[in-house]
Amino acid sequence: MQDHRVEAVVNLLGEHMPSEPQSPLAAYLPGFMSLRLLILRPSRSDNEEELLRTMLDSYESYTAAGRSPADIALLLARDCMFVTQQQPYSHQVVPALPQHQ
């Protein structure tokens, strides 16, 4: 049975993925792309399945909290970048997030 959140997240990421290098969100492009490509991949390792479940649960949590679709897309991209930095995944190389704060 297909998880309904998968299509929702793929569409959300595609809609909000930055396309201009000058975009303030361009630093998060690796997270957008990595997560979207991970979801679209026909087969995944156990680690990738765990990452996907985590991202789908985050999506559900952000949605339940009433975050805007644009915020959710950015938060998922950021979360993906953070998680993949903490646990190495051989198929991904994700650069560090910029230090703003």
Buried (B, 14 or more C-beta within 10 A) or exposed (E): EEEEBBEBBBEBBEEBBBEEEEEEBBBBBBBBBBBBEBBEEEEBEEBBEEBBEEBBEBBBEBBEEEBEBEEBBBBBBBBBBEBBBEEEBEEBEBEEBEEEE
